[in-house]
């Protein structure tokens, strides 16, 4: 599950079972802090639609992205 903080983190999708139109396996997604969802083992992710939704946390693995790459990702959003 992704770390939770205010800046948002990045996760990689390792399963899209039940969400094949919204998530792509091995794709990097931005996750948003949501402490309430985390207590329910859910993670808030900005998916293919560009909107954020809750997904099971087991479908993602948190990854470290260099700050310079994060800046490029944010510009592209």
Secondary structure, DSSP 8 states (H G I E B T S, - for coil): -----TT-EEEEES--TT-TTT--TT-EEEEE--HHHHHTTEEEEE-TTSSEEEEEGGGEEEE---HHHHHHHHHH-
